[in-house]
Amino acid sequence: MFKQVMKKIGVIFLALTLLILDLTLSRALPLLTQDGKFSLVEQIGYGVWALGSLAIFIVIAYRFKLLSLKEINWRRLVAIASLNLVIFFLGDLLGYFVGQLTHNAAMEHQDTLKKIFIHVPTYLQFAVVGFIIPVMEEIVFRGLLAKVLFGKYFKIGLVISSLFFMAGHSAFTPQTIVIYGIVSAGYAVTYYKTKHIEYSMGVHILNNSISVLLSLFV
């Protein structure tokens, strides 16, 4: 029993480390390149790294039986994602008003990402921020941490993993706590109700992709 728990913790630590490295590289690379712009070689190199990281996460997810795309009802996924997006939008509005009331309307995490990715090719933004990172985050937080590590205490695991998810997105002000708290709860409830992490992944991917799309015009 102890060995199994330690093995799970080791895998989670490995996955979390890889996720942090991937996020760090995605933030640092534009700052290290000439004029903040990606050359073709740098684009290919980063793409290979990102896809390699994703492949490792997919293997881990299948190893712990977290993924099963054959059981996904795509109409249900669209309905769930649409409902979540409406809730997230209302959460953003609530967060905005909370930010105004507390005189703290800054969104440090989003502002930082926007500055970093301003010179990153659009297709890489969608591929990494819109798809790869959401998949990796769901596998780490909702899958490995909540489901695999906590097992029969899944509900507690979802709460704790949601707090870690919020902390990872710099949710330390009233405004960001409201916004990311609602988003994190949406992902957690989706996974809990559907019993399939693919649904929370789908919601997460769509939400991030819309954020990337909006960042191109706002």
CORNOR-V472192 format. One record per run of one state. SS is the DSSP state (~ for helix, > for strand, _ for the rest). FROM is the first residue (numbers start at 1). TO is the last residue. Records with the same first field share a line. If there is no record, write none. Layout:
SS = FROM-TO / FROM-TO
//
This chain:
_ = 1-1 / 33-33 / 37-39 / 64-68 / 72-73 / 102-107 / 120-121 / 150-150 / 169-173 / 195-196 / 216-218
~ = 2-32 / 34-36 / 40-63 / 69-71 / 74-101 / 108-119 / 122-149 / 151-168 / 174-194 / 197-215
//
